């Protein structure tokens, strides 16, 4: 009996206008976005390779005895575009293109979309299509599943034939879901074939399992919105009212709530910007330099004799004495600067982490945020990739500080010359699929929770309602 009801529901959806709209959306959006984003990825990869090549050409040996501008970028870490960004762009275009190493700290290069007007309109990718477009279509498939039958009077007739209510509701859910996901899977397969034809490395062991994971997560997310639509349909008797409520729920769940979470977090736990942190370090170094210059001038006045014209002559022996007396002051102020800079970095990171953790927690009340977090983790364009990027920048900066920055002496005439070769850092580490799934476990469980709880609510309400 259940299969007969499912077949009836499938025929009903296939003959509707909604199915035509779904089919057109799938055939147009999914292959088009994948193909277009892959061309953008290839261009970004070429730009990255050219930047790395230029940086390797400029690789040089620096001397600790030379005057080194505190704001000079002696080396850079470049961000390589991940291949799976064709599915979800995530943070790829807003992360800094490179991290520059200076004596004042780490500077950040301009992101890819820093001056692009397209950033104002948002990014169209597979994640946007699934999270925004297909979630709305899923609600349109289910908002009148029960309400429409009740309004037309067919629900009473159907259940009068001793048909169990659970079979009736399961047929609505399964039949509509099958009609929905088949065009989606076909269009995704067609889009993947286009990508492979263009040269996308789908068969690589680090890519295919992630693409499969993206597909399964998308199906689970669509199932959540099918459950939401069914809940709305079981609680309302009028299909027009159900449509209005479904659209309102979609606006809040997809467009508003994920953003409100982070807006509230900025108000509850404000944090400084990275640029303000860098400027604070630069100002602090200027203050230390001024203090050292004052110390140096006093030592020079005591050590350097006046010539016949009343000017101080700084010869080799005098410069050596000044340098010896300046060494402890240099070490003291360098230690003070580094300790204070480290404290500023720790405070800044704590502020950012507290704000983001609060924003994530508040945004997770909607399944769309969980989809975004899981998808960007799988495509290596999300929070985990950003953390790896900045952590590597910190490690590289610490290595340069030990090898070069800590040995540069500014305020002495007698310098010790030691050559230090500035080499390019190793490539960024990639997170394994197992680690990615572990990081995304909370969001995966939340999606499953939404699907199970909402479906249960729909059945309980339908069992208790009058027809």
C-alpha positions as CSV (number, residue, x, y, z in Angstrom):
1,X,0.0,0.0,0.0
2,X,2.8,2.4,0.8
3,X,4.4,2.0,-2.6
4,X,1.1,2.6,-4.3
5,X,0.7,5.9,-2.4
6,X,4.3,6.9,-3.1
7,X,3.8,6.3,-6.8
8,X,0.6,8.4,-6.7
9,X,2.5,11.2,-5.0
10,X,5.3,11.0,-7.5
11,X,2.9,11.3,-10.4
12,X,1.2,14.2,-8.7
13,X,4.5,16.2,-8.4
14,X,5.8,15.3,-11.8
15,X,2.7,16.8,-13.4
16,X,2.9,20.0,-11.4
17,X,4.4,23.4,-12.3
18,X,6.7,23.1,-9.3
19,X,8.5,20.1,-10.8
20,X,9.1,22.1,-14.0
21,X,10.6,25.0,-12.0
22,X,12.8,22.5,-10.0
23,X,14.0,20.8,-13.2
24,X,14.9,24.2,-14.8
25,X,16.7,25.3,-11.7
26,X,18.7,22.1,-11.4
27,X,19.7,22.0,-15.1
28,X,20.7,25.6,-15.2
29,X,22.2,26.5,-11.9
30,X,24.2,23.5,-10.8
31,X,26.2,22.8,-13.9
32,X,26.6,26.6,-14.7
33,X,27.9,27.5,-11.2
34,X,30.3,24.6,-11.1
35,X,31.7,25.3,-14.6
36,X,32.0,29.1,-14.0
37,X,33.7,28.7,-10.6
38,X,36.2,26.2,-11.9
39,X,37.3,28.7,-14.5
40,X,37.7,31.3,-11.7
41,X,39.7,28.8,-9.7
42,X,42.1,28.1,-12.6
43,X,42.7,31.9,-13.0
44,X,43.3,32.2,-9.2
45,X,45.7,29.3,-9.3
46,X,47.7,31.0,-12.1
47,X,47.8,34.2,-10.1
48,X,49.0,32.3,-7.1
49,X,51.8,30.5,-9.0
50,X,53.0,33.8,-10.5
51,X,53.1,35.4,-7.1
52,X,55.1,32.5,-5.6
53,X,57.5,32.5,-8.6
54,X,58.1,36.2,-8.1
55,X,58.7,35.7,-4.4
56,X,61.2,33.0,-5.1
57,X,63.1,35.2,-7.5
58,X,63.3,37.9,-4.8
59,X,64.6,35.4,-2.3
60,X,67.7,37.0,-0.7
61,X,70.3,36.9,2.1
62,X,69.9,39.7,4.6
63,X,72.5,41.0,7.1
64,X,71.7,41.6,10.7
65,X,74.1,44.5,10.7
66,X,72.1,46.4,8.0
67,X,69.4,49.0,8.8
68,X,66.1,47.1,8.5
69,X,62.9,49.1,8.3
70,X,60.5,47.8,10.9
71,X,57.7,47.9,8.3
72,X,59.6,46.1,5.5
73,X,58.1,42.7,4.4
74,X,61.1,40.5,4.3
75,X,59.1,37.4,3.3
76,X,55.5,36.3,2.5
77,X,53.2,33.3,2.9
78,X,50.8,33.0,0.0
79,X,47.4,31.5,0.2
80,X,46.9,28.7,-2.4
81,X,43.3,28.4,-3.8
82,X,41.8,25.0,-2.9
83,X,40.3,23.0,-5.8
84,X,37.0,22.4,-4.0
85,X,36.4,26.1,-3.8
86,X,34.4,25.5,-7.1
87,X,31.7,24.1,-4.8
88,X,31.8,26.6,-1.9
89,X,33.9,29.8,-2.1
90,X,33.6,30.4,1.6
91,X,36.4,32.6,2.9
92,X,38.6,32.1,-0.1
93,X,38.1,35.6,-1.6
94,X,38.1,37.5,1.7
95,X,41.2,36.0,3.3
96,X,44.4,38.0,2.8
97,X,46.2,37.0,-0.3
98,X,49.5,36.7,1.6
99,X,50.9,37.2,5.1
100,X,53.9,39.5,5.2
101,X,56.6,39.2,7.8
102,X,57.9,42.4,9.3
103,X,59.7,43.4,12.5
104,X,56.5,45.0,13.7
105,X,54.6,41.8,13.2
106,X,52.6,40.2,10.4
107,X,50.9,42.3,7.8
108,X,48.0,41.0,5.6
109,X,47.8,41.4,1.8
110,X,44.7,42.5,0.1
111,X,42.0,39.8,-0.4
112,X,41.1,38.7,-3.9
113,X,37.8,40.6,-3.9
114,X,39.1,43.7,-2.1
115,X,38.2,46.0,-5.0
116,X,35.7,43.9,-6.9
117,X,32.1,45.2,-7.2
118,X,30.9,41.6,-7.5
119,X,31.5,41.3,-3.8
120,X,28.5,43.6,-3.3
121,X,26.2,41.2,-5.0
122,X,27.4,38.0,-3.2
123,X,28.9,34.8,-4.6
124,X,27.0,32.3,-6.7
125,X,28.2,28.7,-6.0
126,X,26.9,25.2,-5.2
127,X,26.6,26.1,-1.5
128,X,24.4,29.1,-2.3
129,X,22.2,27.0,-4.7
130,X,21.6,24.3,-2.2
131,X,21.4,26.5,0.9
132,X,19.2,29.2,-0.5
133,X,17.4,28.1,-3.7
134,X,16.8,24.4,-3.0
135,X,15.7,25.1,0.5
136,X,12.9,27.4,-0.8
137,X,11.9,24.9,-3.4
138,X,11.7,22.1,-0.8
139,X,9.3,24.2,1.2
140,X,7.2,24.9,-2.0
141,X,7.0,21.1,-2.5
142,X,5.6,20.4,1.0
143,X,3.7,23.5,2.3
144,X,0.4,22.1,1.0
145,X,1.1,18.4,1.5
146,X,-1.5,18.0,4.2
147,X,-3.1,21.5,4.2
148,X,-4.0,21.3,0.5
149,X,-5.7,17.9,0.9
150,X,-7.5,19.1,4.0
151,X,-8.7,22.3,2.3
152,X,-9.9,20.4,-0.8
153,X,-11.7,17.8,1.3
154,X,-9.8,14.8,-0.1
155,X,-8.0,14.1,3.2
156,X,-11.2,13.1,4.9
157,X,-12.2,10.8,2.0
158,X,-8.7,9.2,1.9
159,X,-8.5,8.5,5.6
160,X,-12.1,7.2,5.6
161,X,-10.8,4.1,3.7
162,X,-9.1,2.8,6.8
163,X,-5.7,4.1,5.6
164,X,-3.2,4.4,8.4
165,X,-2.2,8.0,9.0
166,X,1.5,7.2,9.2
167,X,1.4,5.6,5.7
168,X,-0.3,8.6,4.3
169,X,2.2,11.1,5.7
170,X,5.2,8.9,4.8
171,X,3.9,8.7,1.2
172,X,3.8,12.5,1.1
173,X,7.3,12.8,2.5
174,X,9.0,10.0,0.5
175,X,7.2,10.7,-2.8
176,X,8.0,14.4,-2.8
177,X,11.5,13.9,-1.6
178,X,12.2,11.3,-4.4
179,X,10.8,13.7,-7.1
180,X,13.0,16.5,-5.6
181,X,16.3,14.7,-5.3
182,X,16.4,12.8,-8.6
183,X,16.7,16.0,-10.7
184,X,19.1,17.4,-8.2
185,X,21.4,14.3,-8.4
186,X,21.2,14.2,-12.2
187,X,22.1,17.9,-12.5
188,X,25.0,17.4,-10.1
189,X,26.3,14.4,-12.0
190,X,26.1,16.4,-15.2
191,X,27.9,19.3,-13.6
192,X,30.7,16.9,-12.3
193,X,31.1,15.5,-15.9
194,X,31.6,19.0,-17.2
195,X,34.2,19.7,-14.5
196,X,36.1,16.5,-15.3
197,X,36.0,17.5,-19.0
198,X,37.5,20.8,-18.1
199,X,40.3,19.1,-16.1
200,X,39.0,19.0,-12.5
201,X,40.8,16.3,-10.6
202,X,37.7,14.5,-9.3
203,X,39.3,11.1,-9.0
204,X,42.0,12.2,-6.5
205,X,41.7,10.5,-3.1
206,X,41.5,13.8,-1.3
207,X,38.7,15.2,-3.5
208,X,36.2,12.5,-4.4
209,X,35.3,11.5,-0.8
210,X,34.8,15.2,0.0
211,X,32.5,15.6,-3.1
212,X,30.5,12.6,-2.0
213,X,30.3,14.1,1.5
214,X,29.0,17.3,0.0
215,X,26.3,15.4,-1.8
216,X,25.1,13.5,1.3
217,X,25.1,16.7,3.4
218,X,23.0,18.4,0.7
219,X,20.5,15.6,0.7
220,X,20.3,15.7,4.5
221,X,19.8,19.5,4.4
222,X,17.0,19.2,1.8
223,X,15.4,16.6,4.0
224,X,15.4,19.0,6.9
225,X,13.4,21.6,4.9
226,X,11.0,18.9,3.7
227,X,10.4,18.2,7.4
228,X,9.9,21.9,8.1
229,X,7.4,22.2,5.2
230,X,5.5,19.1,6.5
231,X,5.3,20.6,10.0
232,X,3.8,23.8,8.6
233,X,1.3,21.9,6.5
234,X,0.1,19.7,9.3
235,X,-0.5,22.7,11.6
236,X,-2.5,24.8,9.1
237,X,-5.8,24.2,7.3
238,X,-5.4,26.7,4.5
239,X,-2.8,26.3,1.8
240,X,-2.4,30.0,1.2
241,X,-1.7,30.7,4.8
242,X,0.7,27.7,4.8
243,X,2.5,29.3,1.8
244,X,2.9,32.6,3.6
245,X,4.2,31.0,6.8
246,X,6.6,28.7,4.8
247,X,8.0,31.7,3.0
248,X,8.4,33.6,6.3
249,X,10.1,30.7,8.0
250,X,12.5,30.4,5.0
251,X,13.4,34.1,5.2
252,X,14.3,33.9,8.8
253,X,16.0,30.5,8.7
254,X,18.1,31.2,5.6
255,X,18.5,34.9,5.2
256,X,18.2,36.6,8.6
257,X,19.0,34.3,11.6
258,X,22.6,33.2,10.4
259,X,23.5,36.9,10.2
260,X,21.8,38.0,13.4
261,X,23.9,35.6,15.4
262,X,27.2,37.3,14.4
263,X,25.7,40.8,14.7
264,X,24.7,40.1,18.2
265,X,28.1,38.6,19.0
266,X,29.8,41.8,17.8
267,X,27.6,43.8,20.3
268,X,28.0,41.3,23.2
269,X,31.8,40.6,22.7
270,X,33.4,43.4,20.7
271,X,36.9,42.9,19.3
272,X,39.7,45.0,17.7
273,X,40.6,44.7,14.0
274,X,43.9,43.3,12.8
275,X,44.9,46.6,11.3
276,X,44.4,48.4,14.6
277,X,46.6,45.8,16.3
278,X,49.4,46.3,13.7
279,X,49.2,50.1,14.2
280,X,49.4,49.7,17.9
281,X,52.5,47.6,17.6
282,X,54.1,50.2,15.2
283,X,53.3,53.0,17.6
284,X,54.8,51.0,20.5
285,X,58.0,50.4,18.5
286,X,58.3,54.1,17.7
287,X,58.1,54.9,21.4
288,X,60.8,52.4,22.1
289,X,63.0,53.7,19.3
290,X,62.6,57.3,20.7
291,X,63.7,56.1,24.1
292,X,66.7,54.3,22.7
293,X,67.7,57.3,20.7
294,X,67.6,59.3,23.8
295,X,69.8,56.8,25.6
296,X,72.2,56.7,22.6
297,X,72.5,60.5,22.6
298,X,73.3,60.6,26.3
299,X,76.0,57.9,25.8
300,X,77.4,59.7,22.8
301,X,77.6,63.0,24.7
302,X,79.6,61.2,27.4
303,X,81.9,59.1,25.2
304,X,82.6,61.2,22.1
305,X,85.0,64.2,22.6
306,X,84.4,67.6,21.1
307,X,86.6,68.7,18.2
308,X,87.9,72.3,17.7
309,X,84.7,73.3,16.0
310,X,82.5,72.0,18.9
311,X,81.4,68.9,17.1
312,X,81.6,65.4,18.4
313,X,83.9,63.0,16.6
314,X,82.8,59.4,16.6
315,X,85.8,57.2,15.6
316,X,86.2,53.4,15.6
317,X,87.1,53.1,19.3
318,X,84.4,55.5,20.4
319,X,81.8,53.7,18.2
320,X,82.8,50.4,19.8
321,X,82.3,51.8,23.3
322,X,79.0,53.3,22.4
323,X,77.9,50.0,20.9
324,X,79.0,48.0,24.0
325,X,77.1,50.4,26.3
326,X,74.0,50.3,24.0
327,X,73.8,46.5,24.0
328,X,72.0,46.1,27.3
329,X,69.6,48.9,26.5
330,X,68.9,47.2,23.1
331,X,68.3,43.9,24.7
332,X,66.0,45.4,27.4
333,X,63.9,47.3,25.0
334,X,63.7,44.4,22.5
335,X,62.5,42.2,25.2
336,X,59.9,44.7,26.4
337,X,58.6,45.2,22.9
338,X,58.4,41.4,22.2
339,X,56.6,40.7,25.5
340,X,54.2,43.5,25.0
341,X,53.6,42.5,21.3
342,X,53.0,38.9,22.4
343,X,50.5,40.1,25.0
344,X,48.7,42.2,22.4
345,X,48.5,39.2,20.1
346,X,47.1,36.9,22.8
347,X,44.5,39.5,23.8
348,X,43.5,40.0,20.2
349,X,43.1,36.3,19.5
350,X,41.1,35.8,22.7
351,X,38.7,38.6,21.7
352,X,38.3,37.2,18.1
353,X,37.8,33.6,19.3
354,X,35.3,34.7,22.0
355,X,33.3,36.7,19.5
356,X,33.3,34.0,16.8
357,X,32.4,31.2,19.2
358,X,29.5,33.2,20.4
359,X,28.4,34.1,16.8
360,X,28.7,30.4,15.8
361,X,26.6,29.3,18.8
362,X,23.9,31.8,18.1
363,X,23.7,31.1,14.4
364,X,23.4,27.4,14.8
365,X,19.7,27.7,15.8
366,X,19.0,27.4,12.0
367,X,20.1,24.4,9.8
368,X,21.5,26.8,7.1
369,X,24.4,27.7,9.3
370,X,25.3,24.1,10.0
371,X,25.2,23.4,6.2
372,X,27.6,26.3,5.6
373,X,30.0,25.2,8.3
374,X,30.1,21.6,7.2
375,X,30.4,22.5,3.5
376,X,33.2,25.0,3.9
377,X,35.1,22.6,6.1
378,X,34.8,19.9,3.4
379,X,35.9,22.3,0.6
380,X,38.7,23.7,2.8
381,X,37.4,27.3,2.5
382,X,36.1,27.8,6.0
383,X,37.2,28.4,9.5
384,X,39.6,25.5,9.7
385,X,41.5,26.6,6.6
386,X,41.8,30.2,8.0
387,X,43.1,28.9,11.3
388,X,45.7,26.8,9.6
389,X,46.7,29.7,7.4
390,X,47.2,32.1,10.3
391,X,48.8,29.5,12.6
392,X,51.4,28.8,9.9
393,X,52.0,32.6,9.6
394,X,52.7,32.7,13.4
395,X,55.1,29.8,13.3
396,X,57.0,31.3,10.3
397,X,57.2,34.7,12.0
398,X,58.6,33.1,15.1
399,X,61.2,31.4,13.1
400,X,62.2,34.6,11.3
401,X,62.2,36.5,14.6
402,X,64.7,33.9,16.1
403,X,66.9,33.9,12.9
404,X,66.8,37.6,11.9
405,X,64.6,40.1,13.7
406,X,65.9,39.5,17.2
407,X,69.5,40.1,16.0
408,X,69.0,43.4,14.3
409,X,70.6,46.3,16.1
410,X,69.4,49.8,15.3
411,X,70.9,52.1,17.9
412,X,74.7,51.6,17.7
413,X,77.6,52.6,15.5
414,X,79.3,49.2,15.9
415,X,77.2,46.6,14.2
416,X,77.7,42.8,14.1
417,X,77.3,41.6,10.5
418,X,75.7,38.1,10.2
419,X,74.2,36.9,7.0
420,X,70.7,35.3,7.3
421,X,69.1,33.6,4.3
422,X,65.4,34.4,3.9
423,X,63.7,31.4,2.4
424,X,60.1,30.8,1.4
425,X,57.9,28.9,3.9
426,X,56.7,25.4,3.2
427,X,53.2,24.9,1.7
428,X,50.2,25.1,3.9
429,X,49.1,21.9,5.6
430,X,45.9,20.2,4.5
431,X,43.4,18.9,6.9
432,X,42.5,15.2,6.5
433,X,39.0,14.1,5.8
434,X,38.8,12.4,9.2
435,X,39.8,15.6,11.0
436,X,37.4,17.6,8.9
437,X,34.5,15.3,9.9
438,X,35.5,15.5,13.5
439,X,35.5,19.3,13.3
440,X,32.1,19.2,11.7
441,X,30.5,16.6,14.0
442,X,28.5,19.2,15.9
443,X,26.9,20.6,12.8
444,X,26.3,17.1,11.3
445,X,24.5,16.0,14.5
446,X,22.5,19.3,14.5
447,X,21.2,18.6,11.0
448,X,20.2,15.1,11.9
449,X,18.6,16.4,15.1
450,X,16.5,18.9,13.1
451,X,15.4,16.2,10.6
452,X,14.4,13.7,13.2
453,X,12.7,16.2,15.6
454,X,10.8,18.1,12.9
455,X,9.6,14.9,11.3
456,X,8.5,13.5,14.7
457,X,6.6,16.8,15.4
458,X,4.8,16.5,12.0
459,X,3.7,13.0,12.7
460,X,2.5,13.7,16.3
461,X,0.5,16.7,15.1
462,X,-1.0,14.8,12.2
463,X,-2.0,11.9,14.5
464,X,-3.9,14.2,16.9
465,X,-5.5,16.5,14.3
466,X,-9.1,16.3,13.1
467,X,-9.7,15.8,9.4
